[in-house]
Amino acid sequence: MSSLSDQMGFNFRAPERRVWKVRDLVAAVRTHVEREYSDAWVEGEISNFRAPDSGHLYFTLKDGNAQIRVVMFRSSARLLRFRPADGLQVVVRGRVTIYEDRGELQISAEYIEPKGAGSLQLAFEQLKAKLEAEGLFAAEHKKPIPSLPSRIGIVTSPQAAALRDILNILERRHHSVNVLIFPAQVQGDSASHEVVAGVRYFNQQANVDVIVIARGGGSAEDLAPFNNEGLARAVFNSEVPVISAVGHETDVTIVDFVADLRAPTPSAAAELVIRSRQEIEEQADALHERISRAMRYRLLMGRQALTELAQHGAFARMIEVIHQRQQKLDDLRHRMELAERLLLEQMRRRWETVSAAVRHYDMRLVLAGRRKELDSWTAALAAVIRNVLLQHRVRSERLQTALESLSPLAILDRGYALVFDSQGKLLKGTNSVNLGDSISARLAHGQLEAQITKKQQ
């Protein structure tokens, strides 16, 4: 049978069977899919949007009954100009791949743009709605701009034409004003951070009266740094009033809404921030003229009122009363002067009487008598003290003689001795010692040591 099959050219060999491991199969399919769809643009509606703390974005892209999962990692998500949300129609660009742990098809997105409105405009609307709901645009939070600041802080690029326009206008309107410039990029990814640093610097130093954030016109991408949430909150929290002078009159940024005053252009900001010297002088002259007219009017009215009062009968009576009071005052002053002279004369006479009595009183005689009395008392006191001391000495000698006669040591001079045991106690009988004990004898002159060899009652 086999030979016949071979002759007719048929070969019925069974195909080799290949058994895949799940991971290997998923990996092979993933490699094939990624190779074929490495750069795909997919349009759909966002649903199940999640933004965990890791910074990655997860959502599902739906179109009718079809859907595919999308993941955008943090490195790409931080570059988005807007925040994705459920229900938003978007176009996603990325690489189609397979998530091996679940075997699900998904898109690893690198770029997302909203369908219809641009991403910058959408980001602007989202941030505006968020900050407005928090009250950052409310009028009650706006700080007043000083009418004549002495120091102005400007946050802008040193090479910007807007800075030259501001400086020229300030020089023309009021050349004595001081200007401090904080150099900052006003375009690019780092622009918003540098402008925030400028606003915080002027607040920390407290060296300006008003801050101007200035930039010339440009496209929506050029003005994007001024739609930054961090910059908006820095302007809102600024203790120093902030004027926004970004773009042309038709350009609107988030900073314009948060700032205390919005200027249509940088040049207009210079016009608004300080009044011209001529305007101040004209206003001062006008105020001076108004004050002069008011003072002249008040003086005229006062003079007229005084004239009317002078012609009134009550005023005449008042003058008469004043004259009577003045006459009484003169009378009292005259009486007081007479009484003063009389008192002084009495005191002078009394002083002369006392002075005469003192002159006739010789103090030297009185002192001599007092000295004699003192010497007499001193001599009597010394005699008494000597007598008392003599009595005390006699008594002391008598007591000393009696004490010496009663002293046991005096007996020793008559040939007696004091005998002590080894403990230093005075012996009064033989019962207190034994044979062989050591004893000592105190003589009138010296001391003896002995040992008991015989004892007799």
C-alpha positions in Angstrom: 0.0 0.0 0.0 2.8 2.4 0.9 4.7 1.6 -2.2 1.6 2.3 -4.3 1.2 5.7 -2.6 4.8 6.5 -3.3 4.5 5.5 -6.9 1.5 7.8 -7.4 3.3 10.8 -5.7 1.1 11.1 -2.6 2.6 11.9 0.8 0.2 11.7 3.8 2.7 12.5 6.6 0.9 14.1 9.7 1.9 17.8 10.4 4.2 18.4 13.4 2.3 19.7 16.5 3.7 22.8 18.3 2.6 23.5 21.8 2.9 27.1 23.0 3.3 28.3 26.5 0.9 31.1 27.2 3.6 33.7 27.9 5.5 32.8 24.8 2.4 33.0 22.6 1.5 36.4 24.1 5.0 37.6 23.6 5.1 36.5 20.0 1.8 38.1 19.2 2.9 41.3 21.1 6.1 41.5 19.0 4.1 41.1 15.8 1.5 43.7 16.8 4.1 46.2 17.9 6.0 45.8 14.7 2.9 46.4 12.6 1.3 49.2 14.7 4.3 51.0 16.1 2.9 54.5 15.3 -0.9 54.5 15.2 -3.4 57.4 15.5 -6.7 56.3 17.1 -9.8 58.4 17.7 -12.4 57.7 20.3 -14.2 58.8 23.5 -12.5 58.6 26.9 -14.1 56.6 29.7 -13.0 55.0 33.0 -10.3 57.6 33.3 -7.9 57.1 36.3 -4.9 59.2 37.4 -3.2 57.6 40.4 -0.4 59.1 42.4 2.2 57.5 40.3 1.6 60.1 37.6 0.5 57.5 34.9 -2.8 57.9 33.1 -5.2 55.0 32.5 -8.5 55.1 30.5 -10.6 53.3 27.9 -11.0 54.6 24.4 -14.5 53.8 23.1 -16.1 54.0 19.6 -19.6 52.5 19.4 -19.4 48.9 20.7 -15.6 48.7 20.3 -13.1 49.7 23.0 -9.4 49.5 23.7 -7.5 50.3 26.9 -4.9 53.1 26.8 -2.0 53.8 29.2 0.1 57.0 29.1 3.2 56.9 31.4 4.2 59.8 33.5 7.1 60.9 31.2 4.6 61.6 28.5 1.6 62.6 30.7 3.5 65.6 32.3 3.8 67.1 28.8 0.1 67.3 28.2 -1.4 70.8 28.0 -4.8 69.7 29.3 -6.2 67.1 31.6 -8.1 64.2 30.0 -11.6 63.5 31.4 -14.5 61.0 30.8 -16.6 61.9 27.8 -13.9 63.8 26.0 -13.4 63.0 22.3 -9.7 62.7 21.6 -7.1 61.5 19.1 -4.4 59.3 20.6 -1.1 58.6 19.1 1.0 55.7 20.3 2.1 52.1 20.0 -0.3 49.2 20.0 0.9 46.5 22.3 -0.4 43.7 24.6 -0.4 43.8 28.4 1.0 40.3 29.1 -0.3 39.9 32.6 -3.9 40.0 31.4 -3.4 39.3 27.7 -5.3 42.5 26.7 -4.7 44.7 23.7 -3.8 48.3 24.7 -2.3 51.4 23.4 0.8 52.9 25.0 0.0 56.6 24.3 2.7 59.2 23.7 0.4 62.1 22.7 -3.2 63.0 23.2 -5.1 65.9 21.6 -8.7 66.8 22.0 -10.9 66.5 19.0 -12.2 69.9 17.9 -10.8 72.4 20.3 -7.0 72.5 20.6 -5.3 71.2 23.7 -4.0 74.6 24.8 -7.5 76.1 24.6 -9.0 73.1 26.5 -6.3 73.3 29.2 -7.0 77.1 29.5 -10.8 76.5 29.9 -10.2 73.7 32.4 -7.8 75.7 34.6 -10.0 78.8 34.3 -13.1 77.0 35.5 -11.1 75.4 38.4 -9.5 78.6 39.7 -12.8 80.6 39.3 -14.6 78.0 41.4 -12.0 78.4 44.1 -12.5 82.2 44.1 -9.1 83.3 42.8 -10.7 85.7 40.3 -13.0 87.3 42.9 -12.9 91.1 43.1 -12.8 91.2 46.9 -9.3 89.6 46.7 -7.9 92.3 44.4 -5.3 94.6 46.1 -5.3 98.3 45.3 -2.5 99.6 43.1 -0.6 102.5 44.7 -1.1 105.7 42.8 2.5 106.8 42.9 4.8 103.9 43.7 8.4 104.8 44.5 9.8 101.3 43.4 8.4 99.1 40.7 9.5 95.5 40.2 9.3 94.1 36.6 9.4 90.3 35.9 10.3 89.8 32.2 13.1 89.0 29.8 15.9 91.6 29.7 16.0 91.3 25.9 12.2 91.8 25.5 11.0 94.8 23.5 8.2 95.1 26.1 10.8 96.0 28.8 12.2 98.8 26.6 8.7 100.2 26.0 8.0 100.2 29.8 11.3 101.9 30.7 10.8 104.6 28.1 7.3 105.4 29.3 8.4 105.5 32.9 11.3 107.8 32.1 9.0 110.1 30.2 6.2 110.2 32.8 8.2 110.2 36.0 12.0 109.9 35.8 12.5 109.7 39.6 10.8 106.3 40.0 13.1 103.3 40.8 12.8 100.1 38.7 14.0 96.7 39.7 14.1 94.0 37.0 14.0 90.3 37.7 15.3 88.5 34.6 13.1 85.6 33.6 12.3 83.6 30.5 8.8 84.4 29.1 8.6 81.6 26.6 9.3 77.9 26.8 8.9 75.1 29.4 10.9 76.9 32.2 9.2 80.3 31.7 6.4 79.8 34.2 8.9 78.6 36.9 11.2 81.6 36.4 8.2 84.1 36.5 7.1 82.4 39.8 10.6 82.8 41.2 10.5 86.6 40.3 7.1 87.1 42.1 8.3 85.3 45.2 11.6 87.2 45.2 10.0 90.6 45.3 7.6 89.4 48.1 10.5 88.0 50.1 12.7 91.1 49.7 9.7 93.5 50.2 11.6 96.1 48.2 8.9 97.1 45.7 5.5 98.7 45.9 4.0 96.9 42.8 5.0 94.1 40.5 4.6 94.1 36.7 4.6 90.8 34.8 5.4 91.8 31.2 5.6 90.0 27.8 4.8 91.0 24.3 2.3 89.4 22.0 2.6 85.9 20.5 0.8 82.7 19.6 -1.2 80.6 22.0 1.9 78.4 22.4 4.1 81.4 23.2 1.6 82.6 25.9 1.1 79.1 27.4 3.5 79.7 30.4 1.1 82.4 31.6 -1.7 79.8 31.8 0.2 77.8 34.4 -1.6 76.9 37.7 1.5 77.4 39.8 2.1 80.9 38.4 -1.6 81.8 39.0 -1.4 80.7 42.6 1.9 82.6 43.2 0.3 85.8 41.8 -2.9 85.3 44.0 -0.8 84.7 47.1 1.5 87.7 46.5 1.4 90.3 49.2 2.6 93.0 46.7 0.0 94.1 44.1 0.6 92.5 40.7 -0.2 94.0 37.3 -0.5 91.6 34.3 0.8 93.0 31.0 1.0 89.9 28.9 0.4 90.0 25.1 -1.8 92.3 23.1 -5.2 93.6 24.1 -7.0 90.6 22.5 -4.7 88.1 24.2 -6.2 86.7 27.5 -4.3 84.5 30.0 -5.0 83.0 33.4 -2.6 85.5 35.0 -4.8 88.3 33.6 -7.8 87.0 35.7 -5.7 86.4 38.9 -3.7 89.7 38.8 -4.9 92.7 40.8 -4.9 94.7 37.5 -4.8 93.7 33.9 -3.1 96.0 31.4 -3.9 95.6 27.7 -0.2 95.9 26.7 3.1 96.4 28.5 3.1 100.0 27.4 -0.4 100.5 28.9 0.9 98.9 32.2 3.6 101.6 32.4 0.9 104.2 31.8 -1.3 102.7 34.5 1.3 102.0 37.2 2.5 105.5 37.6 1.0 108.9 36.9 3.0 111.5 35.0 4.8 114.3 36.8 2.8 116.9 34.9 -0.5 115.3 36.0 0.7 115.3 39.7 1.8 119.0 39.4 -1.5 120.0 37.8 -3.5 118.2 40.4 -1.4 119.8 43.2 -2.0 123.2 41.7 -5.7 122.5 41.4 -5.8 121.4 45.1 -3.9 124.4 46.1 -6.3 126.7 44.3 -9.3 124.9 45.8 -7.9 125.2 49.4 -7.1 128.9 48.9 -10.7 129.6 47.7 -12.1 127.6 50.6 -10.0 129.5 53.1 -10.9 132.9 51.7 -14.6 132.0 51.8 -14.3 130.8 55.4 -12.5 134.0 56.5 -15.2 136.1 54.7 -18.0 134.2 56.4 -16.3 134.5 59.8 -15.7 138.2 59.5 -19.4 138.7 58.5 -20.5 136.6 61.5 -18.2 138.6 63.8 -19.6 141.9 62.6 -23.2 140.7 63.2 -22.3 139.6 66.7 -20.5 142.9 67.5 -23.7 144.8 66.7 -25.8 142.6 69.0 -26.9 144.0 72.4 -25.7 140.9 74.2 -22.2 141.5 72.9 -22.2 145.0 74.4 -23.2 143.6 77.8 -20.5 141.0 77.4 -17.9 143.7 76.9 -19.1 145.5 80.1 -18.9 142.3 82.1 -15.4 141.8 80.8 -14.4 145.3 81.9 -15.8 144.8 85.4 -13.9 141.5 85.7 -10.7 143.3 84.6 -11.2 146.0 87.1 -11.8 143.5 89.9 -8.7 141.6 88.8 -6.6 144.8 89.0 -8.0 145.5 92.5 -7.2 142.0 93.7 -3.7 142.3 92.3 -3.1 145.6 94.2 -4.3 144.2 97.5 -2.1 141.1 97.0 0.9 143.4 96.5 0.2 145.4 99.7 -0.2 142.2 101.7 3.0 140.8 100.3 5.0 143.9 101.2 3.5 143.9 104.8 4.4 140.2 105.2 7.9 140.8 104.0 8.3 143.8 106.5 7.2 141.6 109.4 9.6 138.8 108.5 12.5 141.3 108.2 11.8 142.7 111.7 11.6 139.3 113.2 14.8 138.3 111.6 16.6 141.4 113.0 15.4 140.6 116.5 16.6 137.0 116.3 19.9 138.2 114.9 20.5 140.6 117.8 19.8 137.9 120.3 22.2 135.5 118.7 25.0 138.1 118.7 24.7 138.6 122.5 24.8 134.9 123.2 28.5 133.6 123.4 28.6 129.9 122.6 32.3 129.6 123.7 31.4 130.1 127.3 28.6 127.5 127.1 30.9 125.0 125.5 33.6 125.6 128.1 31.2 124.8 130.9 30.0 121.7 129.2 33.6 120.6 128.8 34.3 121.0 132.5 31.2 119.0 133.4 32.2 116.3 131.0 35.8 116.1 132.4 34.4 115.7 135.9 32.0 113.0 134.9 34.9 111.2 133.1 37.2 111.3 136.2 34.4 109.9 138.5 33.6 107.2 136.0 37.3 106.1 135.8 37.6 105.9 139.6 34.5 103.8 139.8 35.8 101.4 137.1 39.2 101.1 138.9 37.5 100.3 142.2 35.4 97.6 140.6 38.3 96.1 138.8 40.3 96.0 142.0 37.5 94.2 143.8 37.2 91.7 141.1 40.9 90.9 141.1 40.9 90.4 144.9 38.0 88.0 144.6 39.6 86.2 141.7 42.9 85.6 143.6 40.9 84.4 146.7 39.0 81.9 144.6 42.2 80.7 142.9 43.8 80.0 146.2 40.8 78.0 147.4 40.7 76.1 144.2 44.4 75.2 144.4 44.0 74.0 148.0 41.2 71.7 147.0 43.1 70.3 143.9 44.1 66.6 144.3 47.4 67.5 142.6 48.3 69.7 145.6 48.3 66.5 147.8 51.0 65.0 145.6 53.4 67.7 146.8 53.1 66.2 150.3 54.4 62.8 149.1 51.2 61.1 148.0 50.6 59.4 144.6 47.6 58.6 142.4 47.4 55.0 141.1 45.6 54.1 137.8 44.9 50.7 136.2 45.7 49.8 132.6 42.5 51.5 131.4 43.5 54.8 133.1 40.9 54.5 135.9 41.8 55.7 139.4 42.3 52.7 141.8 40.5 52.8 145.1 41.0 49.2 146.3 42.8 45.9 145.4 39.6 44.3 144.1 39.9 46.3 140.9 43.2 44.6 139.8 44.7 41.2 139.5 48.2 39.8 139.8 50.2 40.5 136.7 48.2 43.6 135.8 50.0 46.8 134.7 49.4 49.9 136.8 50.7 53.5 136.7 51.4 55.9 139.6 51.1 59.7 139.2 53.7 61.5 141.4 54.1 65.2 142.1 57.0 65.1 139.6 56.6 62.4 137.0 54.9 59.1 136.5 55.8 55.4 137.2 54.8 52.2 135.5 54.7 48.9 137.5 53.3 45.4 137.6 51.4 43.7 140.4 53.3 40.8 142.0 51.5 40.7 145.3 48.1 41.9 146.5 47.0 42.3 150.2 43.5 43.2 151.5 
